[in-house]
Each structure stands twice: as structure tokens, then as C-alpha cells.
Amino acid sequence: MKSHAKVVVIGGGVVGCSVLFHLARHGWTDVVLLERDELTSGSTWHAAGGMHTINGDPNVAKLQKYTINLYKEIEELSGQATGVHLTGGVLLAATEARLDWLRGVVAKGRYLGIDLEVISPKEAAELMPLLDPKQFVGAVRNRDDGHLDPSGVTHAYAKAARKLGAEVERFTKVEDIVRRPDGMWRVITNKGEVVAEHVVNAGGLWAREVGRMVGLELPVLAMEHMYLITEDMPEVADWNQKTGTEIMHAVDFDGELYLRQERGGMLMGTYEKANKPWSEFSTPWNFGHELLAPDIDRIAPSLEVGFRHFPAFQNTGIKQIINGPFTFAPDGNPLVGPVRGLPGFWVACGVMAGFSQGGGVGLALSNWMIEGDPGADIWAMDVARYGDWAGMAYTNAKVRENYSRRFSIRFPNEELPAGRPLKTTPVYDLLSAKGAQWGVAYGLEVPLWYAPEGVKDEFSWRRSSDFSHVGKEVAAVRDGVGLSEISSFAKYKVTGEGAARWLDRMLACKLPKPGRMTLAPMLKEDGKLIGDFTLANLGSEGWFLAGSGIAEQYHMRWFEKHLPDDGSVRIEALGASLTGLSIAGPKARDVLAKVSRADVSNAAFPFMAIGRMDIGMAPCLVGRVSYTGDLGYEIWVAPEYQRAAFNALMAAGAEFGIGLFGSRALNALRLEKNYGSWGREYRPIYGPLEAGLDRFVAYGKEADFIGKAAALAERKQGGKLRLRAFILDATDADVIGDEPIWFGGAVRGWVTSGGYSHNSKKSVAMGYVPKEIAEESDGFEIELLGKRHAARLQAAPLFDANFERMRG
Ligand SMILES: Cc1cc2nc3c(=O)[nH]c(=O)nc-3n(C[C@H](O)[C@H](O)[C@H](O)COP(=O)(O)OP(=O)(O)OC[C@H]3O[C@@H](n4cnc5c(N)ncnc54)[C@H](O)[C@@H]3O)c2cc1C
């Protein structure tokens, strides 16, 4: 074993081997994979080997497609058979709601290049002869589905990597990982030590244990998972003989089942409701090529549905039931990327669909390690989407919920209850008493809307029970004054003698003067967005940044990576130590004037001013800005004063008819201003020109801010895309995000977000289209629930296009 390497990859499952292969293919060949046993000794060896392109997140779906296309290449490179059977598959719907969901999947596939088609139950039965068409209302055909040999694929990655110069050390168990003062990692094994610049934790079932070696508690949990294999079936033999093809894959969402041919019989697996975690606290090191005891009672309810939906199963025997563990993150997507606070330590774990996702994970991680950027929008897999709040008990609750809902529909207005409430602010019970319906962002409860007694969300793809109530919240803001809780923003304090210089380099905007704020896009070296903030200059107190709450860990990782070594700049994420309230609407100033002795007139406290003032008795930091696009204020307050500030504002607002509004009303309000938001319109694949944020980029400022050269180049060339707002001809449903935008009979773009704008009484969609068609006012269509709706470009904001309300 070598004593030094650029990279040590820990774990020889499908994921570790893919990472190794991708690093070597990308040119880093001084890389070694350490495996405590034989390759595939975790969950990899007993997998069912199914692969598919469908994923709730379109960016992950793209990487799944990449993974499936890769198998031919690694087979050729390695000379090792992967056993790929590209049978195609049918995704089955037994209810109309499921078929609506499938129509959305097909629509997304259009701009992802995934070939999907809605078919009737009869057509499905012609393709997959074991199903009973009477049990279904529709289906989708997917040509990319198939299965493979899990061991063959893993060895093919490893052999291909070796051919490119990488090394694999089997029976080498990593026992500890220690960071040296010079930043290198000592990887200590039962066979000696390797010193490495980078370490990748691809420990699969033992990813938690490997994480703990460096003081990291990763939010992963293994679950038991069962599939059965039948005796040979005459129906299978007949079909094979008659058509010369295998039986196609099937996913029966309502039965919570997946099926494929296995030799002369069938394999049927299920994500049962009565699920069971495995080794909840730590994974035994002596677990290897072992299976767990099957428990047919647990999966019996799903099998009953399966035997009804696929009647041929009633006449065959079960040859074997496989029960094995594999790991999940709380939301079921992988945990990939660099870990904040541990330079050179990377993770590639929590991969629950290693044969659909392993290739994409390896590609993204190797790009990230070598180029400094994953090269794709992998937010849905980024380890930084979780913070310390995602501890072991939370992970346990969420993984169990996610497992049991693996094939369930999640409606756009559906909030999942497990692991909640976890983080709450001091006004939580006050807002609950007013009917707050709660959602969650980065572990924190956030008010979505306020329901009258006896009303709650009815889950639907269409406008639902909240519609008129959200409309009233919007009206309270636009006609008078509304109050919302904004604690879910991420808040940062930047101090130190080098703070201004550092911010000037980190952010693309011009720095504001003391007592002023500005919108602050943050770019990567490639000129694409990595953040957008409100930056405030608090004079001698330092600087204050407010940004997307879900991206706190993501942004702190970026900030800390770029901090100077000399200690001249300090940045702190304020988290729950600072809470927020906001008031907005034409009467907002009247309310503020009543509760504060500060001069809040437009002359003294204009748009984008910020300053300290008491609200009632509560000391607050107040900024004159509002995401509603109205006259409004953001009020930052220590948690111990939040109730006092809230009560003071509500009491003062009573005479102006103050109303509470939640994030759904806020969405309706920002849409009629064409305001985008981080994670939807603003993502790391769009440049500021494309995203319409270039007016906040100080291209001419002296500081050489990160991404300046690339952003200037984009400005010169014009970029490729443009973010646009559209008015949709829709009557009972609104876009959610990820719907295709048609133009001239072809899919040319995609929706990023949207909804009903109650004040303007319009269905609004925001999305990206190629710049060549971005000025066309007509001719667009947006596909919603399987139908194309005419869409008109809305260049100017529907509300307050001249900023009179906002600045007045
Ligand atoms: C019953 C079942 C059916 C499944 N069906 C499918 C399917 O159809 N399709 C699909 O895509 N996925 C399926 N999966 C999931 C799939 O198995 C996983 O996604 C995949 O195996 C994850 O691979 P991995 O490399 O992350 O982890 P693992 O396979 O667990 O590999 C981790 C490796 O790291 C090694 N290791 C850990 N710690 C150390 C250390 N300290 N030192 C050295 N080595 C170490 C382990 O020995 C192990 O070999 C199924 C899983 C099960 C259990």
C-alpha cells in the first residue's frame, strides 16, 4: 500500500468505486480506494440492481440518465460485464391523482431529454403482460429502465479505474482519520497509514462510523429492505419465447411495489409502511456478506396488492426472500460534497439508489474535487442542505417517513409531519393561536398561511382550501398592512478590519454606505450565481447579510473557504439567535411610527435605509425593504424580545386593520413584482445577466470580485438564457415549478416557480427560456397537468412597476 496519495476513497461499494473511476478518468490517478473486505461488502452485493431515470428533482434525474448511459463505457473500458438489461419499464397509476403526477413527470422529461410517454392501461398490459389493466387508470412508458448485475458494475468501475492508474486495496480497514497541522489527512488502517490531501467517505452502511472518525455526525440511517424472487413462471417463459424479450420493469406506485424479471421468474420488492431501521446507532464492523431474516408479515399488505394487480403471482411459489440494509438521508437523496469546516474531507454517502445515481455522484464529486465546482446543479444532493439540527433522532423519524412514502404522492401543498416541530421561534404559539398552518425550512417551523377554525389544507394539484384565505392575507398587505414572520432567513454578521475588503471581493455588488442596504449577488469563478443577499452596512458594528435560510450551511462553507488566514475577517451565522418580523403595505409606516420614537418618515428613513430603533420596548434592527415589493420593513430582533415586538406591532396595527400573512401570500406578492428567489430562480447554473440580477452587479467596481471576468464575458456574449415572467391562461391550477415552456411547437424552457397572484388576479409563472425568444410577447405555452396553456410574457411587474409604493 502506498504511503501517500492525493485522494483516499474509503469504501468499495458501487459509490466508492464510481468516485475512484471518475477521479482517474478526470486525470487524478494518484488515488487509492481502501475497502475493509472484498468489494461490494456493504449494501451493494444484495441489491436488486434496478435502474431508472425518474427522480423528483430534475437535476438528479439528469445525473441518473448519465449513470445509465455510462455502463456501456465502463464495460468497454474494463472488459468486465455489467449485466445491463435495458428492458424499458412501465410506471403504473391506479388513481387519477397518481396519473396527474405521472403527467408532470412526462412533462419534465421533455426538457431533460428523457423519453417518456403516457399510455393507457391496455397499452401497458400489452407491454407488461403480467399486469391486470382493470386495476389501473393509466401508465407511463420509460425506455431507459432496466437492471444490471450489482457486483459486475462495481467491479467494472474498479477495473476501469485501475486501468487508468488508480489503486484498490482490499481487506484494508480504515480505523481512524486524523488531520495534520499542515492540513493533510492521516488515514490510519489495519495495514498502516496513508497520508492524503483529500479523503472521500463512501462508507455506505458505515458512513456514520467513518464520519465520526472526524467528529461528524452524518444524517444517514440504514433501513431493512425486502424483495422476493419467485419460482419460474410459465407466463414469463411464454412471453420470452413469443417476443424474444424479457418482461419489462414495472413500478406500481399505489401498490408501493417494483417488479422485474429474474431468470425464469420475477422479482418483486416493496417499500412497506411498517418499515424497520437497522442498526440505529452504529453499524457493526463484523457485518459483511450477510442477509437479515426475512419478515413476510411486514410486507404482506403490499404483496396482497401486488398479487391482485399482477394475478400471475397467485399461481407461483416464492423461491427466496432477500432482506438487506441500505442507507438513506432524511429526504432520500444522497449526501455529496465537501464538508464545512473540514477542508479536504468529502462525502459520497446516503446513496439509496446506487445503480441509478452512483455514476452521477462520482461525476459531480470528481468535478468538485478537481475543478472546484460540481459542474451541475446538485443542490438536491449537497450535504450542505442539512445542518446540525439534522441529528440522529430527527434523521430516524424522517428516514422512516421517507421510506414509507417512497412511492407515495407528495402534493405541492402537502407538509410532512415526521421530526416536527423541531426548531420554533418565540412567537410560534401566538401564531398557532391565530390559525398558522406550518411548513418547515432548514428545520425551522415557518407559517405558510392562516386558517380559520375548522379549515385545513386539502392536498391537491389544483387550487385548494387555502386559496381564498391566502387571497385575504394578500389583500391585507396591498390594501393596508400585513405582518409576517421572517426568522427563516439566514442572517450573518461580518466583522473585523478586513471585512469591507473581503466583502468587496466576495460579493458582486457595490458596497453600501453606513446605514444603507443593497441587493448583493454572489458569484462563483465561472460567473454563475452562488448566492443572493441583502447586504447592510451597520457602520462601526460591522456588516449584516440576510439570505436564503435553506442555504445557511451551503453559504457558510463558501464564506469560510474564502476567509483570509490572518484573522482579519470574522463571519458568524446568527441562526436562531436573531429572529425576524416584517410589516408591509401602504399603512406599514403608520404602524412603525406608532411603536417607535425614531423618525421613520420617507426623508429620514428612505427605501434601503437600515438602523437600530426600539419597537415598543424591544430593541430592534430595522431595514426598509420588503420582499412583498411594497412599502415595508424587515425587523430583526433577539429572540427574547420577539414576542414584545410582535405584540407591540399587532396592537399598533389594530387601527389600520393589520393582518397576518404567511409564505404562500408572500409568494403571491413577490410574483407580481417578478422577484425571484434562491433555490428556484437563482441557482448555481445561471449567470446574473440570465437571471436578471445584472443591474446589481458592479461590473465597473475596482475590486476584482470572484467571477468578475466570467460575468463580464457573459455580459459581452449575452449568455444563453433569460429569466422571464409569464401570465398563464389557467383557471383552477397554477404552476409549481419544473413545468416545460413551449414555443413554436417545441419545448424551449422550464418553469422555476409560480402561483396565483391574488392581487393582480393572474396565474403567474417564472422560468428560463433561450435569449433568442425571450423578447417574444406571445406564442408561449406552459404545460400544466398534461395540458398546454397559452402564456403571455409579462415584462414589467404587474404591481407597482414604477416603484412608487415601494420607494414612496
Ligand atoms: C435489498 C436491497 C435492494 C436494493 N435494490 C436496489 C436497486 O434495485 N437499485 C438500486 O439502485 N439500489 C438498490 N439498493 C440500494 C443499493 O444497494 C445502494 O444504493 C448501494 O449499494 C450503496 O452503495 P455504497 O457504495 O454507497 O455503500 P455500500 O455498498 O454499503 O459500500 C460501502 C463500502 O464501504 C466499505 N467500508 C465502510 N467503512 C470502511 C472502512 N472504515 N474502511 C474500509 N472500508 C470501509 C464497506 O465494507 C463497503 O464495502 C438495494 C439495497 C438493498 C439492501
The ligand as an SDF file (V2000), in Angstrom:
LIG
                    3D

 53 58  0  0  0  0  0  0  0  0999 V2000
  -32.4060   -5.4610   -0.6830 C   0  0  0  0  0  0  0  0  0  0  0  0
  -31.8530   -4.2670   -1.4120 C   0  0  0  0  0  0  0  0  0  0  0  0
  -32.2720   -3.9960   -2.7060 C   0  0  0  0  0  0  0  0  0  0  0  0
  -31.7580   -2.8800   -3.3830 C   0  0  0  0  0  0  0  0  0  0  0  0
  -32.1500   -2.6540   -4.6660 N   0  0  0  0  0  0  0  0  0  0  0  0
  -31.6150   -1.6320   -5.3520 C   0  0  0  0  0  0  0  0  0  0  0  0
  -31.9510   -1.4250   -6.7130 C   0  0  0  0  0  0  0  0  0  0  0  0
  -32.7210   -2.1560   -7.3000 O   0  0  0  0  0  0  0  0  0  0  0  0
  -31.3820   -0.3840   -7.3660 N   0  0  0  0  0  0  0  0  0  0  0  0
  -30.5050    0.4710   -6.7350 C   0  0  0  0  0  0  0  0  0  0  0  0
  -30.0270    1.3980   -7.3720 O   0  0  0  0  0  0  0  0  0  0  0  0
  -30.1780    0.2980   -5.4500 N   0  0  0  0  0  0  0  0  0  0  0  0
  -30.7010   -0.7320   -4.7430 C   0  0  0  0  0  0  0  0  0  0  0  0
  -30.3520   -0.9200   -3.4400 N   0  0  0  0  0  0  0  0  0  0  0  0
  -29.5070    0.0930   -2.7960 C   0  0  0  0  0  0  0  0  0  0  0  0
  -28.0560   -0.0750   -3.1500 C   0  0  0  0  0  0  0  0  0  0  0  0
  -27.6360   -1.2990   -2.6670 O   0  0  0  0  0  0  0  0  0  0  0  0
  -27.2520    1.0720   -2.5360 C   0  0  0  0  0  0  0  0  0  0  0  0
  -27.6930    2.2890   -3.0780 O   0  0  0  0  0  0  0  0  0  0  0  0
  -25.7600    0.9490   -2.8270 C   0  0  0  0  0  0  0  0  0  0  0  0
  -25.3010   -0.3150   -2.5690 O   0  0  0  0  0  0  0  0  0  0  0  0
  -24.9650    1.9400   -1.9990 C   0  0  0  0  0  0  0  0  0  0  0  0
  -23.6150    1.7390   -2.2610 O   0  0  0  0  0  0  0  0  0  0  0  0
  -22.4750    2.3950   -1.3940 P   0  0  0  0  0  0  0  0  0  0  0  0
  -21.2130    2.2010   -2.1210 O   0  0  0  0  0  0  0  0  0  0  0  0
  -22.8390    3.7570   -1.0140 O   0  0  0  0  0  0  0  0  0  0  0  0
  -22.4760    1.5960    0.0050 O   0  0  0  0  0  0  0  0  0  0  0  0
  -22.0520    0.1290    0.4120 P   0  0  0  0  0  0  0  0  0  0  0  0
  -22.4510   -0.8550   -0.6090 O   0  0  0  0  0  0  0  0  0  0  0  0
  -22.5630   -0.0780    1.7990 O   0  0  0  0  0  0  0  0  0  0  0  0
  -20.4860    0.1720    0.3990 O   0  0  0  0  0  0  0  0  0  0  0  0
  -19.6980    0.7280    1.4070 C   0  0  0  0  0  0  0  0  0  0  0  0
  -18.3730    0.0010    1.4210 C   0  0  0  0  0  0  0  0  0  0  0  0
  -17.5010    0.7120    2.2880 O   0  0  0  0  0  0  0  0  0  0  0  0
  -16.7170   -0.2210    2.9850 C   0  0  0  0  0  0  0  0  0  0  0  0
  -16.2640    0.4370    4.2080 N   0  0  0  0  0  0  0  0  0  0  0  0
  -17.0190    1.0430    5.1460 C   0  0  0  0  0  0  0  0  0  0  0  0
  -16.2630    1.5300    6.1300 N   0  0  0  0  0  0  0  0  0  0  0  0
  -14.9970    1.2400    5.8120 C   0  0  0  0  0  0  0  0  0  0  0  0
  -13.7610    1.4820    6.4660 C   0  0  0  0  0  0  0  0  0  0  0  0
  -13.6960    2.0980    7.6490 N   0  0  0  0  0  0  0  0  0  0  0  0
  -12.6380    1.0570    5.8610 N   0  0  0  0  0  0  0  0  0  0  0  0
  -12.6970    0.4520    4.6620 C   0  0  0  0  0  0  0  0  0  0  0  0
  -13.8450    0.1610    4.0310 N   0  0  0  0  0  0  0  0  0  0  0  0
  -14.9750    0.5620    4.5910 C   0  0  0  0  0  0  0  0  0  0  0  0
  -17.6850   -1.3680    3.2450 C   0  0  0  0  0  0  0  0  0  0  0  0
  -17.0440   -2.5740    3.5280 O   0  0  0  0  0  0  0  0  0  0  0  0
  -18.4790   -1.3970    1.9520 C   0  0  0  0  0  0  0  0  0  0  0  0
  -17.9480   -2.2880    1.0190 O   0  0  0  0  0  0  0  0  0  0  0  0
  -30.8390   -2.0310   -2.7410 C   0  0  0  0  0  0  0  0  0  0  0  0
  -30.4170   -2.3240   -1.4520 C   0  0  0  0  0  0  0  0  0  0  0  0
  -30.9120   -3.4240   -0.7830 C   0  0  0  0  0  0  0  0  0  0  0  0
  -30.4430   -3.7000    0.6080 C   0  0  0  0  0  0  0  0  0  0  0  0
  1  2  1  0
  2  3  1  0
  2 52  2  0
  3  4  2  0
  4  5  1  0
  4 50  1  0
  5  6  2  0
  6  7  1  0
  6 13  1  0
  7  8  2  0
  7  9  1  0
  9 10  1  0
 10 11  2  0
 10 12  1  0
 12 13  2  0
 13 14  1  0
 14 15  1  0
 14 50  1  0
 15 16  1  0
 16 17  1  0
 16 18  1  0
 18 19  1  0
 18 20  1  0
 20 21  1  0
 20 22  1  0
 22 23  1  0
 23 24  1  0
 24 25  2  0
 24 26  1  0
 24 27  1  0
 27 28  1  0
 28 29  2  0
 28 30  1  0
 28 31  1  0
 31 32  1  0
 32 33  1  0
 33 34  1  0
 33 48  1  0
 34 35  1  0
 35 36  1  0
 35 46  1  0
 36 37  1  0
 36 45  1  0
 37 38  2  0
 38 39  1  0
 39 40  1  0
 39 45  2  0
 40 41  1  0
 40 42  2  0
 42 43  1  0
 43 44  2  0
 44 45  1  0
 46 47  1  0
 46 48  1  0
 48 49  1  0
 50 51  2  0
 51 52  1  0
 52 53  1  0
M  END
$$$$
